[in-house]
Amino acid sequence: MPRPLKAIGLMSGTSLDGVDVALIETDGESVAAFGPDLTLPYDARDRALFTQALEEAHALTDRDARPGILAEAERRLTERHAQALAAFFDAHPGHRDVAALGFHGQTVLHRPEIGLTVQIGDGPALARAVRTLTGAPGPTLVYDLRAADVAAGGQGAPLVPVYHRALARGLSLPGPLLVLNLGGVANITFIDGEANPIACDTGPANALIDDFMKARTGVPLDRDGAAAAMGRVDEAALVRLLDHPFFARRPPKSLDRNDFRAWVAAQGGLEAMSVEDGTATLTALTAACVGAVLAHLPTRPATLIAAGGGAHNPTLLRFLRERLGVEVRAADAVGWSTDALEAQAFAFLAVRALRGLPLSFPTTTGVPRPLSGGVIVPPAPAA
């Protein structure tokens, strides 16, 4: 058996809230130990820059191009990741001997139907910065983890299911199991014993809620689901929104952060709603999107484990219980990390990439065969 490696994952998700850093020890097939984690929040200027980059990325046709604001956004993003790692190593100096680093970058455009996915983030520049923090030769860095899957005809997302499967082997919960990540976009992994996991994006999650709250109140989130808890769900609007053709498609399928923005603007009627009613309706939409995917699964799940920022929203968790009729638990309640799980996953994927193990599967992204991926930046050569 290969010995476990100390690996760090770095994640900046579609909610644009900050850089998550998490350490695990893994051989790429199981997790030997969980280490510490840390989040470096983005400030308002960061969020504004990255939001603008998302808007300008819509015009991209070349995944390597960085026109306009995208070049500045990539530099800033890479700097913030280096700062997050510096803060992590300052807090945990005993982990400077990390062997592998998984760098997700920031997705600014995801159009797998035309073979295009773009994650900004300068892998070689981050590797150089890490060497100044750890000393040469530094860890092996793996980045650009979605491109190979999309180039082979897959959706390029979600990539986390293989990590969910590894974690699920340590649980004794009623199955089948549904793992739900509630970031800017929601995605699920369906796990039934040792069968290959089934995965897909299900629809919007925090992104639409955050954007709505920012536009109406200036605060870019519904903290603790407080506004939604006071609102009334417009069920007629939900029916209109769920008529989108995405929900009739079978997995695998994936989304860009902004795929539903125009649809919701046209069909949601949010402009006539109060802050509370609009937030309640968007929160219910997230739950209803998860409910819509159940018809495409081989059997109904018995337990749902929720992770990501949305798992801290008790109103969203309540809506999930009510609309799905399954047991819903937050990741922390089963011994996983609600906030660090995706960053941990990219540490896990980095080690899998170094070993040439598959990151994605026909049942998770639609790729024709199990496929590895990632661009590898090796440690500095010996002086």
C-alpha angles and dihedrals in degrees: 000000000000113000117250116261127215104244136177125206125203120201133182107178137198091268088071092217101132149290117305117204121190135169128209136164111232146151090212093259103061137010115249096184142354117230133193126298137202139188125213106198120219115239124228093269091053092049092048092050094047092045089053089048089055090053095048093045090069088081095054120119097163115062092207096051119104106186125169116344094357094082092053091045091052092051092048093047092050091048091051091051091050089050091049090052091047090053090047094051092045089055095041108027092165089072098060086105090073111150103200137028125197112202115190098180121198121300109226099165132019116181106148091163087072095034095256131128123155126196115177118213129108106240099187091047091051090048090055091049091050091053090059088054099045102025124245137336089028128186127309107260123212120192142154090053099167102052100080092052093051092044088055092052100266130128093248089223148120099024098167099078095090088058091047088054092052091051094045092060088072095055131091098199127133110273161261091060129211116199112198123194112200106198125129085306122029122233134178139208117202112205123187111171114294096334115121109276118253116219144170145145109270102195141281121340124163097352098075093040092049093047092048093049092046092052095046104035108013090241111108099219144037097243112219089349089279097146093045090050090060095045137084120239114235099223093185090057090050091054090053093047094049089056088080109122091234091077094057092055118098121233139301095068135131141193144216115235092251100039094111099040097095093039093053091045090053100039107022102071089212094147089070094048131088119247090259096048093044092050092046091051093049091046090050088049090059090053093044091052090057089048090052092059094056091080089061095054125093092242139354116277118241097204134029121201114199123205136166130056094309091062087074090061107093092189091057091048090050092050089050092053092047098045100038101036093218134117109271122201131175114239092246089060092062096045097266126115114258093197105030100042097100093046089049088051092058090052087052092047092050091058091046089052091051089053093045092243121150118271095185138028139198089259095050106040104002092248109158094243138003104291138191122207149161135111112262124216106192125214118276113279117256114271 
